[in-house]
Amino acid sequence: MTVQLCVLLWARPGAAEALVAYEDKVLALLGEHGGRIVQRARADGADGRPDEIQLIEFVSQAGYDGFMGDERRTALSGERDAAIARTDLYPVELAK
């Protein structure tokens, strides 16, 4: 079953560029797990809005689980923690 997600990301103060750099690295791993970025958008993070919004799709739950457990991704947790203050993730159904 396909897994489709909306991801909202808030940068730590002054770390918007670091958020983008971290996400560039981890999103590059999606394809190895049957995932793809459908859309990636950036906002200004003002007034409580997220700094980045992503729509991501995986061909299976196993692919998503593999991505989340990928050691290359988890090895970057310090970089992630320094850049990202908050992440909200929602399952969605992408319109065709």
PDB file of N, CA, C and O in Angstrom, chain B, residues numbered from 101:
ATOM      1  N   MET B 101       0.834  -1.183   0.000  1.00  0.00           N
ATOM      2  CA  MET B 101       0.000   0.000   0.000  1.00  0.00           C
ATOM      3  C   MET B 101       0.882   1.251   0.000  1.00  0.00           C
ATOM      4  O   MET B 101       1.866   1.325   0.736  1.00  0.00           O
ATOM      5  N   THR B 102       0.531   2.205  -0.808  1.00  0.00           N
ATOM      6  CA  THR B 102       1.280   3.447  -0.920  1.00  0.00           C
ATOM      7  C   THR B 102       1.159   4.270   0.363  1.00  0.00           C
ATOM      8  O   THR B 102       0.092   4.340   0.971  1.00  0.00           O
ATOM      9  N   VAL B 103       2.267   4.889   0.761  1.00  0.00           N
ATOM     10  CA  VAL B 103       2.292   5.790   1.915  1.00  0.00           C
ATOM     11  C   VAL B 103       2.524   7.196   1.377  1.00  0.00           C
ATOM     12  O   VAL B 103       3.525   7.455   0.710  1.00  0.00           O
ATOM     13  N   GLN B 104       1.602   8.094   1.667  1.00  0.00           N
ATOM     14  CA  GLN B 104       1.702   9.482   1.222  1.00  0.00           C
ATOM     15  C   GLN B 104       1.671  10.377   2.451  1.00  0.00           C
ATOM     16  O   GLN B 104       0.835  10.208   3.339  1.00  0.00           O
ATOM     17  N   LEU B 105       2.594  11.332   2.490  1.00  0.00           N
ATOM     18  CA  LEU B 105       2.780  12.156   3.686  1.00  0.00           C
ATOM     19  C   LEU B 105       2.900  13.630   3.346  1.00  0.00           C
ATOM     20  O   LEU B 105       3.426  14.001   2.297  1.00  0.00           O
ATOM     21  N   CYS B 106       2.406  14.456   4.242  1.00  0.00           N
ATOM     22  CA  CYS B 106       2.675  15.888   4.229  1.00  0.00           C
ATOM     23  C   CYS B 106       3.576  16.158   5.429  1.00  0.00           C
ATOM     24  O   CYS B 106       3.249  15.783   6.556  1.00  0.00           O
ATOM     25  N   VAL B 107       4.698  16.802   5.186  1.00  0.00           N
ATOM     26  CA  VAL B 107       5.676  17.082   6.237  1.00  0.00           C
ATOM     27  C   VAL B 107       5.831  18.601   6.355  1.00  0.00           C
ATOM     28  O   VAL B 107       6.095  19.289   5.369  1.00  0.00           O
ATOM     29  N   LEU B 108       5.664  19.101   7.563  1.00  0.00           N
ATOM     30  CA  LEU B 108       5.845  20.523   7.852  1.00  0.00           C
ATOM     31  C   LEU B 108       7.063  20.658   8.758  1.00  0.00           C
ATOM     32  O   LEU B 108       7.178  19.956   9.762  1.00  0.00           O
ATOM     33  N   LEU B 109       7.970  21.562   8.401  1.00  0.00           N
ATOM     34  CA  LEU B 109       9.234  21.719   9.125  1.00  0.00           C
ATOM     35  C   LEU B 109       9.441  23.169   9.553  1.00  0.00           C
ATOM     36  O   LEU B 109       9.264  24.098   8.765  1.00  0.00           O
ATOM     37  N   TRP B 110       9.815  23.340  10.806  1.00  0.00           N
ATOM     38  CA  TRP B 110      10.139  24.656  11.354  1.00  0.00           C
ATOM     39  C   TRP B 110      11.621  24.672  11.721  1.00  0.00           C
ATOM     40  O   TRP B 110      12.102  23.787  12.429  1.00  0.00           O
ATOM     41  N   ALA B 111      12.332  25.673  11.242  1.00  0.00           N
ATOM     42  CA  ALA B 111      13.760  25.814  11.555  1.00  0.00           C
ATOM     43  C   ALA B 111      13.943  26.447  12.928  1.00  0.00           C
ATOM     44  O   ALA B 111      13.093  27.196  13.409  1.00  0.00           O
ATOM     45  N   ARG B 112      15.070  26.126  13.541  1.00  0.00           N
ATOM     46  CA  ARG B 112      15.473  26.855  14.747  1.00  0.00           C
ATOM     47  C   ARG B 112      15.807  28.295  14.318  1.00  0.00           C
ATOM     48  O   ARG B 112      16.121  28.531  13.152  1.00  0.00           O
ATOM     49  N   PRO B 113      15.743  29.240  15.236  1.00  0.00           N
ATOM     50  CA  PRO B 113      16.057  30.630  14.875  1.00  0.00           C
ATOM     51  C   PRO B 113      17.417  30.738  14.181  1.00  0.00           C
ATOM     52  O   PRO B 113      18.431  30.255  14.685  1.00  0.00           O
ATOM     53  N   GLY B 114      17.411  31.379  13.019  1.00  0.00           N
ATOM     54  CA  GLY B 114      18.632  31.585  12.253  1.00  0.00           C
ATOM     55  C   GLY B 114      19.148  30.366  11.521  1.00  0.00           C
ATOM     56  O   GLY B 114      20.240  30.410  10.955  1.00  0.00           O
ATOM     57  N   ALA B 115      18.388  29.267  11.517  1.00  0.00           N
ATOM     58  CA  ALA B 115      18.880  28.013  10.933  1.00  0.00           C
ATOM     59  C   ALA B 115      18.104  27.565   9.694  1.00  0.00           C
ATOM     60  O   ALA B 115      18.125  26.381   9.356  1.00  0.00           O
ATOM     61  N   ALA B 116      17.425  28.480   9.015  1.00  0.00           N
ATOM     62  CA  ALA B 116      16.643  28.092   7.835  1.00  0.00           C
ATOM     63  C   ALA B 116      17.534  27.467   6.756  1.00  0.00           C
ATOM     64  O   ALA B 116      17.146  26.476   6.137  1.00  0.00           O
ATOM     65  N   GLU B 117      18.712  28.030   6.528  1.00  0.00           N
ATOM     66  CA  GLU B 117      19.616  27.464   5.517  1.00  0.00           C
ATOM     67  C   GLU B 117      20.121  26.093   5.943  1.00  0.00           C
ATOM     68  O   GLU B 117      20.288  25.212   5.101  1.00  0.00           O
ATOM     69  N   ALA B 118      20.363  25.901   7.219  1.00  0.00           N
ATOM     70  CA  ALA B 118      20.804  24.596   7.726  1.00  0.00           C
ATOM     71  C   ALA B 118      19.697  23.558   7.575  1.00  0.00           C
ATOM     72  O   ALA B 118      19.975  22.392   7.294  1.00  0.00           O
ATOM     73  N   LEU B 119      18.450  23.971   7.760  1.00  0.00           N
ATOM     74  CA  LEU B 119      17.320  23.065   7.543  1.00  0.00           C
ATOM     75  C   LEU B 119      17.314  22.587   6.096  1.00  0.00           C
ATOM     76  O   LEU B 119      17.190  21.389   5.839  1.00  0.00           O
ATOM     77  N   VAL B 120      17.446  23.505   5.159  1.00  0.00           N
ATOM     78  CA  VAL B 120      17.448  23.153   3.735  1.00  0.00           C
ATOM     79  C   VAL B 120      18.615  22.218   3.421  1.00  0.00           C
ATOM     80  O   VAL B 120      18.444  21.240   2.693  1.00  0.00           O
ATOM     81  N   ALA B 121      19.784  22.506   3.957  1.00  0.00           N
ATOM     82  CA  ALA B 121      20.959  21.663   3.693  1.00  0.00           C
ATOM     83  C   ALA B 121      20.752  20.253   4.234  1.00  0.00           C
ATOM     84  O   ALA B 121      21.084  19.277   3.561  1.00  0.00           O
ATOM     85  N   TYR B 122      20.213  20.137   5.433  1.00  0.00           N
ATOM     86  CA  TYR B 122      19.940  18.823   6.009  1.00  0.00           C
ATOM     87  C   TYR B 122      18.912  18.079   5.167  1.00  0.00           C
ATOM     88  O   TYR B 122      19.113  16.913   4.828  1.00  0.00           O
ATOM     89  N   GLU B 123      17.825  18.738   4.831  1.00  0.00           N
ATOM     90  CA  GLU B 123      16.779  18.083   4.039  1.00  0.00           C
ATOM     91  C   GLU B 123      17.298  17.669   2.662  1.00  0.00           C
ATOM     92  O   GLU B 123      16.926  16.607   2.164  1.00  0.00           O
ATOM     93  N   ASP B 124      18.139  18.476   2.048  1.00  0.00           N
ATOM     94  CA  ASP B 124      18.749  18.082   0.767  1.00  0.00           C
ATOM     95  C   ASP B 124      19.451  16.736   0.901  1.00  0.00           C
ATOM     96  O   ASP B 124      19.339  15.883   0.021  1.00  0.00           O
ATOM     97  N   LYS B 125      20.167  16.550   1.988  1.00  0.00           N
ATOM     98  CA  LYS B 125      20.915  15.304   2.199  1.00  0.00           C
ATOM     99  C   LYS B 125      19.993  14.111   2.400  1.00  0.00           C
ATOM    100  O   LYS B 125      20.168  13.077   1.756  1.00  0.00           O
ATOM    101  N   VAL B 126      19.013  14.246   3.285  1.00  0.00           N
ATOM    102  CA  VAL B 126      18.181  13.081   3.593  1.00  0.00           C
ATOM    103  C   VAL B 126      17.173  12.782   2.492  1.00  0.00           C
ATOM    104  O   VAL B 126      16.861  11.616   2.250  1.00  0.00           O
ATOM    105  N   LEU B 127      16.664  13.797   1.827  1.00  0.00           N
ATOM    106  CA  LEU B 127      15.714  13.545   0.742  1.00  0.00           C
ATOM    107  C   LEU B 127      16.382  12.839  -0.431  1.00  0.00           C
ATOM    108  O   LEU B 127      15.709  12.157  -1.205  1.00  0.00           O
ATOM    109  N   ALA B 128      17.687  12.993  -0.573  1.00  0.00           N
ATOM    110  CA  ALA B 128      18.420  12.287  -1.628  1.00  0.00           C
ATOM    111  C   ALA B 128      18.373  10.773  -1.436  1.00  0.00           C
ATOM    112  O   ALA B 128      18.640  10.029  -2.379  1.00  0.00           O
ATOM    113  N   LEU B 129      18.040  10.306  -0.239  1.00  0.00           N
ATOM    114  CA  LEU B 129      17.970   8.870   0.057  1.00  0.00           C
ATOM    115  C   LEU B 129      16.614   8.253  -0.283  1.00  0.00           C
ATOM    116  O   LEU B 129      16.488   7.029  -0.300  1.00  0.00           O
ATOM    117  N   LEU B 130      15.613   9.062  -0.551  1.00  0.00           N
ATOM    118  CA  LEU B 130      14.258   8.551  -0.764  1.00  0.00           C
ATOM    119  C   LEU B 130      14.189   7.461  -1.825  1.00  0.00           C
ATOM    120  O   LEU B 130      13.580   6.415  -1.599  1.00  0.00           O
ATOM    121  N   GLY B 131      14.801   7.693  -2.970  1.00  0.00           N
ATOM    122  CA  GLY B 131      14.707   6.763  -4.088  1.00  0.00           C
ATOM    123  C   GLY B 131      15.195   5.368  -3.764  1.00  0.00           C
ATOM    124  O   GLY B 131      14.702   4.390  -4.326  1.00  0.00           O
ATOM    125  N   GLU B 132      16.148   5.265  -2.872  1.00  0.00           N
ATOM    126  CA  GLU B 132      16.672   3.953  -2.490  1.00  0.00           C
ATOM    127  C   GLU B 132      15.674   3.156  -1.656  1.00  0.00           C
ATOM    128  O   GLU B 132      15.866   1.963  -1.418  1.00  0.00           O
ATOM    129  N   HIS B 133      14.613   3.819  -1.217  1.00  0.00           N
ATOM    130  CA  HIS B 133      13.606   3.172  -0.371  1.00  0.00           C
ATOM    131  C   HIS B 133      12.221   3.204  -1.017  1.00  0.00           C
ATOM    132  O   HIS B 133      11.207   3.045  -0.336  1.00  0.00           O
ATOM    133  N   GLY B 134      12.186   3.409  -2.320  1.00  0.00           N
ATOM    134  CA  GLY B 134      10.909   3.451  -3.018  1.00  0.00           C
ATOM    135  C   GLY B 134      10.117   4.709  -2.730  1.00  0.00           C
ATOM    136  O   GLY B 134       8.890   4.717  -2.829  1.00  0.00           O
ATOM    137  N   GLY B 135      10.820   5.771  -2.373  1.00  0.00           N
ATOM    138  CA  GLY B 135      10.154   7.030  -2.071  1.00  0.00           C
ATOM    139  C   GLY B 135      10.501   8.099  -3.083  1.00  0.00           C
ATOM    140  O   GLY B 135      11.467   7.983  -3.836  1.00  0.00           O
ATOM    141  N   ARG B 136       9.692   9.139  -3.082  1.00  0.00           N
ATOM    142  CA  ARG B 136       9.978  10.287  -3.951  1.00  0.00           C
ATOM    143  C   ARG B 136       9.368  11.532  -3.332  1.00  0.00           C
ATOM    144  O   ARG B 136       8.361  11.472  -2.627  1.00  0.00           O
ATOM    145  N   ILE B 137      10.001  12.658  -3.614  1.00  0.00           N
ATOM    146  CA  ILE B 137       9.453  13.938  -3.190  1.00  0.00           C
ATOM    147  C   ILE B 137       8.495  14.383  -4.291  1.00  0.00           C
ATOM    148  O   ILE B 137       8.909  14.566  -5.436  1.00  0.00           O
ATOM    149  N   VAL B 138       7.241  14.554  -3.960  1.00  0.00           N
ATOM    150  CA  VAL B 138       6.238  14.979  -4.932  1.00  0.00           C
ATOM    151  C   VAL B 138       6.309  16.487  -5.105  1.00  0.00           C
ATOM    152  O   VAL B 138       6.244  16.998  -6.223  1.00  0.00           O
ATOM    153  N   GLN B 139       6.444  17.197  -3.988  1.00  0.00           N
ATOM    154  CA  GLN B 139       6.542  18.652  -4.015  1.00  0.00           C
ATOM    155  C   GLN B 139       7.268  19.114  -2.766  1.00  0.00           C
ATOM    156  O   GLN B 139       7.106  18.556  -1.681  1.00  0.00           O
ATOM    157  N   ARG B 140       8.065  20.142  -2.949  1.00  0.00           N
ATOM    158  CA  ARG B 140       8.800  20.745  -1.837  1.00  0.00           C
ATOM    159  C   ARG B 140       8.645  22.250  -1.970  1.00  0.00           C
ATOM    160  O   ARG B 140       8.955  22.817  -3.018  1.00  0.00           O
ATOM    161  N   ALA B 141       8.170  22.900  -0.918  1.00  0.00           N
ATOM    162  CA  ALA B 141       7.951  24.345  -0.958  1.00  0.00           C
ATOM    163  C   ALA B 141       8.560  24.981   0.284  1.00  0.00           C
ATOM    164  O   ALA B 141       8.620  24.370   1.351  1.00  0.00           O
ATOM    165  N   ARG B 142       9.007  26.209   0.122  1.00  0.00           N
ATOM    166  CA  ARG B 142       9.579  26.944   1.244  1.00  0.00           C
ATOM    167  C   ARG B 142       8.713  28.156   1.554  1.00  0.00           C
ATOM    168  O   ARG B 142       8.157  28.790   0.657  1.00  0.00           O
ATOM    169  N   ALA B 143       8.609  28.461   2.829  1.00  0.00           N
ATOM    170  CA  ALA B 143       7.890  29.642   3.300  1.00  0.00           C
ATOM    171  C   ALA B 143       8.852  30.452   4.162  1.00  0.00           C
ATOM    172  O   ALA B 143      10.008  30.069   4.345  1.00  0.00           O
ATOM    173  N   ASP B 144       8.370  31.564   4.686  1.00  0.00           N
ATOM    174  CA  ASP B 144       9.266  32.430   5.461  1.00  0.00           C
ATOM    175  C   ASP B 144       9.326  32.089   6.943  1.00  0.00           C
ATOM    176  O   ASP B 144      10.136  32.665   7.669  1.00  0.00           O
ATOM    177  N   GLY B 145       8.491  31.171   7.409  1.00  0.00           N
ATOM    178  CA  GLY B 145       8.514  30.783   8.812  1.00  0.00           C
ATOM    179  C   GLY B 145       7.960  31.830   9.766  1.00  0.00           C
ATOM    180  O   GLY B 145       7.989  31.640  10.982  1.00  0.00           O
ATOM    181  N   ALA B 146       7.461  32.926   9.229  1.00  0.00           N
ATOM    182  CA  ALA B 146       6.940  34.004  10.076  1.00  0.00           C
ATOM    183  C   ALA B 146       5.577  33.637  10.661  1.00  0.00           C
ATOM    184  O   ALA B 146       4.843  32.826  10.096  1.00  0.00           O
ATOM    185  N   ASP B 147       5.258  34.235  11.781  1.00  0.00           N
ATOM    186  CA  ASP B 147       3.936  34.090  12.407  1.00  0.00           C
ATOM    187  C   ASP B 147       3.541  32.639  12.630  1.00  0.00           C
ATOM    188  O   ASP B 147       2.369  32.284  12.501  1.00  0.00           O
ATOM    189  N   GLY B 148       4.512  31.801  12.965  1.00  0.00           N
ATOM    190  CA  GLY B 148       4.224  30.408  13.267  1.00  0.00           C
ATOM    191  C   GLY B 148       4.101  29.492  12.067  1.00  0.00           C
ATOM    192  O   GLY B 148       3.850  28.297  12.223  1.00  0.00           O
ATOM    193  N   ARG B 149       4.275  30.036  10.869  1.00  0.00           N
ATOM    194  CA  ARG B 149       4.205  29.196   9.668  1.00  0.00           C
ATOM    195  C   ARG B 149       5.464  28.339   9.564  1.00  0.00           C
ATOM    196  O   ARG B 149       6.523  28.738  10.048  1.00  0.00           O
ATOM    197  N   PRO B 150       5.360  27.162   8.936  1.00  0.00           N
ATOM    198  CA  PRO B 150       6.559  26.339   8.754  1.00  0.00           C
ATOM    199  C   PRO B 150       7.515  26.984   7.756  1.00  0.00           C
ATOM    200  O   PRO B 150       7.119  27.812   6.936  1.00  0.00           O
ATOM    201  N   ASP B 151       8.779  26.586   7.845  1.00  0.00           N
ATOM    202  CA  ASP B 151       9.790  27.053   6.895  1.00  0.00           C
ATOM    203  C   ASP B 151       9.794  26.221   5.620  1.00  0.00           C
ATOM    204  O   ASP B 151      10.178  26.705   4.556  1.00  0.00           O
ATOM    205  N   GLU B 152       9.366  24.969   5.730  1.00  0.00           N
ATOM    206  CA  GLU B 152       9.348  24.094   4.552  1.00  0.00           C
ATOM    207  C   GLU B 152       8.159  23.146   4.654  1.00  0.00           C
ATOM    208  O   GLU B 152       7.802  22.680   5.736  1.00  0.00           O
ATOM    209  N   ILE B 153       7.557  22.873   3.504  1.00  0.00           N
ATOM    210  CA  ILE B 153       6.449  21.925   3.377  1.00  0.00           C
ATOM    211  C   ILE B 153       6.840  20.919   2.308  1.00  0.00           C
ATOM    212  O   ILE B 153       7.317  21.290   1.235  1.00  0.00           O
ATOM    213  N   GLN B 154       6.636  19.646   2.609  1.00  0.00           N
ATOM    214  CA  GLN B 154       6.981  18.583   1.656  1.00  0.00           C
ATOM    215  C   GLN B 154       5.801  17.637   1.495  1.00  0.00           C
ATOM    216  O   GLN B 154       5.094  17.342   2.459  1.00  0.00           O
ATOM    217  N   LEU B 155       5.596  17.169   0.283  1.00  0.00           N
ATOM    218  CA  LEU B 155       4.700  16.054   0.008  1.00  0.00           C
ATOM    219  C   LEU B 155       5.592  14.917  -0.458  1.00  0.00           C
ATOM    220  O   LEU B 155       6.337  15.055  -1.428  1.00  0.00           O
ATOM    221  N   ILE B 156       5.510  13.797   0.238  1.00  0.00           N
ATOM    222  CA  ILE B 156       6.386  12.652  -0.018  1.00  0.00           C
ATOM    223  C   ILE B 156       5.526  11.418  -0.232  1.00  0.00           C
ATOM    224  O   ILE B 156       4.485  11.253   0.404  1.00  0.00           O
ATOM    225  N   GLU B 157       5.974  10.556  -1.133  1.00  0.00           N
ATOM    226  CA  GLU B 157       5.248   9.317  -1.413  1.00  0.00           C
ATOM    227  C   GLU B 157       6.218   8.138  -1.400  1.00  0.00           C
ATOM    228  O   GLU B 157       7.313   8.215  -1.957  1.00  0.00           O
ATOM    229  N   PHE B 158       5.801   7.049  -0.757  1.00  0.00           N
ATOM    230  CA  PHE B 158       6.543   5.786  -0.754  1.00  0.00           C
ATOM    231  C   PHE B 158       5.655   4.714  -1.371  1.00  0.00           C
ATOM    232  O   PHE B 158       4.434   4.749  -1.216  1.00  0.00           O
ATOM    233  N   VAL B 159       6.263   3.770  -2.063  1.00  0.00           N
ATOM    234  CA  VAL B 159       5.475   2.698  -2.671  1.00  0.00           C
ATOM    235  C   VAL B 159       4.939   1.732  -1.627  1.00  0.00           C
ATOM    236  O   VAL B 159       3.992   0.994  -1.896  1.00  0.00           O
ATOM    237  N   SER B 160       5.538   1.727  -0.428  1.00  0.00           N
ATOM    238  CA  SER B 160       5.085   0.789   0.604  1.00  0.00           C
ATOM    239  C   SER B 160       5.474   1.295   1.993  1.00  0.00           C
ATOM    240  O   SER B 160       6.331   2.167   2.141  1.00  0.00           O
ATOM    241  N   GLN B 161       4.826   0.728   2.993  1.00  0.00           N
ATOM    242  CA  GLN B 161       5.186   1.024   4.382  1.00  0.00           C
ATOM    243  C   GLN B 161       6.609   0.554   4.672  1.00  0.00           C
ATOM    244  O   GLN B 161       7.343   1.195   5.425  1.00  0.00           O
ATOM    245  N   ALA B 162       6.991  -0.565   4.070  1.00  0.00           N
ATOM    246  CA  ALA B 162       8.354  -1.079   4.263  1.00  0.00           C
ATOM    247  C   ALA B 162       9.387  -0.083   3.744  1.00  0.00           C
ATOM    248  O   ALA B 162      10.449   0.075   4.348  1.00  0.00           O
ATOM    249  N   GLY B 163       9.092   0.585   2.642  1.00  0.00           N
ATOM    250  CA  GLY B 163       9.995   1.600   2.118  1.00  0.00           C
ATOM    251  C   GLY B 163      10.135   2.770   3.076  1.00  0.00           C
ATOM    252  O   GLY B 163      11.240   3.253   3.322  1.00  0.00           O
ATOM    253  N   TYR B 164       9.008   3.223   3.615  1.00  0.00           N
ATOM    254  CA  TYR B 164       9.034   4.311   4.594  1.00  0.00           C
ATOM    255  C   TYR B 164       9.842   3.903   5.822  1.00  0.00           C
ATOM    256  O   TYR B 164      10.687   4.658   6.303  1.00  0.00           O
ATOM    257  N   ASP B 165       9.572   2.703   6.321  1.00  0.00           N
ATOM    258  CA  ASP B 165      10.297   2.215   7.495  1.00  0.00           C
ATOM    259  C   ASP B 165      11.795   2.119   7.216  1.00  0.00           C
ATOM    260  O   ASP B 165      12.613   2.447   8.075  1.00  0.00           O
ATOM    261  N   GLY B 166      12.151   1.668   6.010  1.00  0.00           N
ATOM    262  CA  GLY B 166      13.557   1.581   5.631  1.00  0.00           C
ATOM    263  C   GLY B 166      14.222   2.947   5.580  1.00  0.00           C
ATOM    264  O   GLY B 166      15.364   3.104   6.011  1.00  0.00           O
ATOM    265  N   PHE B 167      13.508   3.934   5.054  1.00  0.00           N
ATOM    266  CA  PHE B 167      14.035   5.296   5.007  1.00  0.00           C
ATOM    267  C   PHE B 167      14.253   5.839   6.419  1.00  0.00           C
ATOM    268  O   PHE B 167      15.303   6.406   6.721  1.00  0.00           O
ATOM    269  N   MET B 168      13.254   5.661   7.273  1.00  0.00           N
ATOM    270  CA  MET B 168      13.365   6.172   8.640  1.00  0.00           C
ATOM    271  C   MET B 168      14.510   5.506   9.400  1.00  0.00           C
ATOM    272  O   MET B 168      15.133   6.142  10.251  1.00  0.00           O
ATOM    273  N   GLY B 169      14.793   4.256   9.112  1.00  0.00           N
ATOM    274  CA  GLY B 169      15.860   3.538   9.797  1.00  0.00           C
ATOM    275  C   GLY B 169      17.201   3.572   9.093  1.00  0.00           C
ATOM    276  O   GLY B 169      18.172   3.002   9.590  1.00  0.00           O
ATOM    277  N   ASP B 170      17.272   4.230   7.944  1.00  0.00           N
ATOM    278  CA  ASP B 170      18.522   4.289   7.176  1.00  0.00           C
ATOM    279  C   ASP B 170      19.620   4.907   8.044  1.00  0.00           C
ATOM    280  O   ASP B 170      19.473   6.021   8.546  1.00  0.00           O
ATOM    281  N   GLU B 171      20.707   4.179   8.211  1.00  0.00           N
ATOM    282  CA  GLU B 171      21.799   4.642   9.081  1.00  0.00           C
ATOM    283  C   GLU B 171      22.427   5.938   8.600  1.00  0.00           C
ATOM    284  O   GLU B 171      22.931   6.715   9.411  1.00  0.00           O
ATOM    285  N   ARG B 172      22.407   6.186   7.300  1.00  0.00           N
ATOM    286  CA  ARG B 172      22.950   7.452   6.793  1.00  0.00           C
ATOM    287  C   ARG B 172      22.078   8.619   7.246  1.00  0.00           C
ATOM    288  O   ARG B 172      22.582   9.707   7.524  1.00  0.00           O
ATOM    289  N   ARG B 173      20.777   8.389   7.318  1.00  0.00           N
ATOM    290  CA  ARG B 173      19.855   9.427   7.791  1.00  0.00           C
ATOM    291  C   ARG B 173      19.989   9.617   9.299  1.00  0.00           C
ATOM    292  O   ARG B 173      20.099  10.745   9.779  1.00  0.00           O
ATOM    293  N   THR B 174      19.980   8.523  10.037  1.00  0.00           N
ATOM    294  CA  THR B 174      20.044   8.640  11.497  1.00  0.00           C
ATOM    295  C   THR B 174      21.398   9.175  11.970  1.00  0.00           C
ATOM    296  O   THR B 174      21.485   9.778  13.039  1.00  0.00           O
ATOM    297  N   ALA B 175      22.446   8.959  11.186  1.00  0.00           N
ATOM    298  CA  ALA B 175      23.769   9.485  11.543  1.00  0.00           C
ATOM    299  C   ALA B 175      23.798  11.015  11.513  1.00  0.00           C
ATOM    300  O   ALA B 175      24.694  11.633  12.089  1.00  0.00           O
ATOM    301  N   LEU B 176      22.827  11.615  10.849  1.00  0.00           N
ATOM    302  CA  LEU B 176      22.760  13.072  10.749  1.00  0.00           C
ATOM    303  C   LEU B 176      21.856  13.692  11.815  1.00  0.00           C
ATOM    304  O   LEU B 176      21.468  14.854  11.697  1.00  0.00           O
ATOM    305  N   SER B 177      21.520  12.933  12.845  1.00  0.00           N
ATOM    306  CA  SER B 177      20.569  13.432  13.846  1.00  0.00           C
ATOM    307  C   SER B 177      21.069  14.694  14.552  1.00  0.00           C
ATOM    308  O   SER B 177      20.265  15.562  14.892  1.00  0.00           O
ATOM    309  N   GLY B 178      22.359  14.809  14.774  1.00  0.00           N
ATOM    310  CA  GLY B 178      22.892  16.021  15.398  1.00  0.00           C
ATOM    311  C   GLY B 178      22.691  17.238  14.516  1.00  0.00           C
ATOM    312  O   GLY B 178      22.336  18.316  14.994  1.00  0.00           O
ATOM    313  N   GLU B 179      22.922  17.055  13.221  1.00  0.00           N
ATOM    314  CA  GLU B 179      22.706  18.144  12.263  1.00  0.00           C
ATOM    315  C   GLU B 179      21.220  18.516  12.221  1.00  0.00           C
ATOM    316  O   GLU B 179      20.854  19.690  12.170  1.00  0.00           O
ATOM    317  N   ARG B 180      20.385  17.483  12.244  1.00  0.00           N
ATOM    318  CA  ARG B 180      18.945  17.710  12.230  1.00  0.00           C
ATOM    319  C   ARG B 180      18.519  18.484  13.479  1.00  0.00           C
ATOM    320  O   ARG B 180      17.797  19.476  13.380  1.00  0.00           O
ATOM    321  N   ASP B 181      18.959  18.037  14.634  1.00  0.00           N
ATOM    322  CA  ASP B 181      18.559  18.678  15.885  1.00  0.00           C
ATOM    323  C   ASP B 181      19.025  20.130  15.967  1.00  0.00           C
ATOM    324  O   ASP B 181      18.352  20.965  16.571  1.00  0.00           O
ATOM    325  N   ALA B 182      20.167  20.431  15.365  1.00  0.00           N
ATOM    326  CA  ALA B 182      20.681  21.799  15.376  1.00  0.00           C
ATOM    327  C   ALA B 182      19.886  22.713  14.447  1.00  0.00           C
ATOM    328  O   ALA B 182      19.828  23.922  14.672  1.00  0.00           O
ATOM    329  N   ALA B 183      19.274  22.151  13.409  1.00  0.00           N
ATOM    330  CA  ALA B 183      18.594  22.954  12.393  1.00  0.00           C
ATOM    331  C   ALA B 183      17.080  23.000  12.554  1.00  0.00           C
ATOM    332  O   ALA B 183      16.461  24.018  12.245  1.00  0.00           O
ATOM    333  N   ILE B 184      16.479  21.927  13.027  1.00  0.00           N
ATOM    334  CA  ILE B 184      15.023  21.791  12.986  1.00  0.00           C
ATOM    335  C   ILE B 184      14.439  21.822  14.393  1.00  0.00           C
ATOM    336  O   ILE B 184      14.789  21.008  15.248  1.00  0.00           O
ATOM    337  N   ALA B 185      13.548  22.772  14.611  1.00  0.00           N
ATOM    338  CA  ALA B 185      12.897  22.922  15.913  1.00  0.00           C
ATOM    339  C   ALA B 185      11.675  22.029  16.040  1.00  0.00           C
ATOM    340  O   ALA B 185      11.374  21.527  17.123  1.00  0.00           O
ATOM    341  N   ARG B 186      10.975  21.833  14.935  1.00  0.00           N
ATOM    342  CA  ARG B 186       9.702  21.105  14.988  1.00  0.00           C
ATOM    343  C   ARG B 186       9.418  20.466  13.639  1.00  0.00           C
ATOM    344  O   ARG B 186       9.698  21.041  12.588  1.00  0.00           O
ATOM    345  N   THR B 187       8.857  19.263  13.692  1.00  0.00           N
ATOM    346  CA  THR B 187       8.401  18.554  12.500  1.00  0.00           C
ATOM    347  C   THR B 187       7.002  18.024  12.771  1.00  0.00           C
ATOM    348  O   THR B 187       6.769  17.353  13.776  1.00  0.00           O
ATOM    349  N   ASP B 188       6.081  18.325  11.879  1.00  0.00           N
ATOM    350  CA  ASP B 188       4.745  17.726  11.919  1.00  0.00           C
ATOM    351  C   ASP B 188       4.593  16.890  10.658  1.00  0.00           C
ATOM    352  O   ASP B 188       4.915  17.341   9.559  1.00  0.00           O
ATOM    353  N   LEU B 189       4.105  15.682  10.825  1.00  0.00           N
ATOM    354  CA  LEU B 189       3.975  14.741   9.712  1.00  0.00           C
ATOM    355  C   LEU B 189       2.550  14.197   9.723  1.00  0.00           C
ATOM    356  O   LEU B 189       2.061  13.725  10.750  1.00  0.00           O
ATOM    357  N   TYR B 190       1.893  14.270   8.569  1.00  0.00           N
ATOM    358  CA  TYR B 190       0.509  13.820   8.455  1.00  0.00           C
ATOM    359  C   TYR B 190       0.360  12.866   7.284  1.00  0.00           C
ATOM    360  O   TYR B 190       0.874  13.137   6.199  1.00  0.00           O
ATOM    361  N   PRO B 191      -0.339  11.743   7.485  1.00  0.00           N
ATOM    362  CA  PRO B 191      -0.683  10.919   6.331  1.00  0.00           C
ATOM    363  C   PRO B 191      -1.747  11.664   5.518  1.00  0.00           C
ATOM    364  O   PRO B 191      -2.680  12.236   6.080  1.00  0.00           O
ATOM    365  N   VAL B 192      -1.599  11.650   4.219  1.00  0.00           N
ATOM    366  CA  VAL B 192      -2.539  12.327   3.325  1.00  0.00           C
ATOM    367  C   VAL B 192      -2.848  11.422   2.144  1.00  0.00           C
ATOM    368  O   VAL B 192      -2.193  10.400   1.940  1.00  0.00           O
ATOM    369  N   GLU B 193      -3.835  11.803   1.385  1.00  0.00           N
ATOM    370  CA  GLU B 193      -4.114  11.157   0.106  1.00  0.00           C
ATOM    371  C   GLU B 193      -3.919  12.216  -0.961  1.00  0.00           C
ATOM    372  O   GLU B 193      -4.655  13.202  -1.017  1.00  0.00           O
ATOM    373  N   LEU B 194      -2.923  12.005  -1.807  1.00  0.00           N
ATOM    374  CA  LEU B 194      -2.606  12.983  -2.841  1.00  0.00           C
ATOM    375  C   LEU B 194      -3.629  12.890  -3.967  1.00  0.00           C
ATOM    376  O   LEU B 194      -3.936  11.800  -4.450  1.00  0.00           O
ATOM    377  N   ALA B 195      -4.153  14.038  -4.379  1.00  0.00           N
ATOM    378  CA  ALA B 195      -5.100  14.082  -5.489  1.00  0.00           C
ATOM    379  C   ALA B 195      -4.353  13.827  -6.790  1.00  0.00           C
ATOM    380  O   ALA B 195      -3.219  14.271  -6.967  1.00  0.00           O
ATOM    381  N   LYS B 196      -4.987  13.127  -7.671  1.00  0.00           N
ATOM    382  CA  LYS B 196      -4.363  12.817  -8.972  1.00  0.00           C
ATOM    383  C   LYS B 196      -4.644  13.913  -9.960  1.00  0.00           C
ATOM    384  O   LYS B 196      -4.205  13.836 -11.108  1.00  0.00           O
TER     385      LYS B 196
END
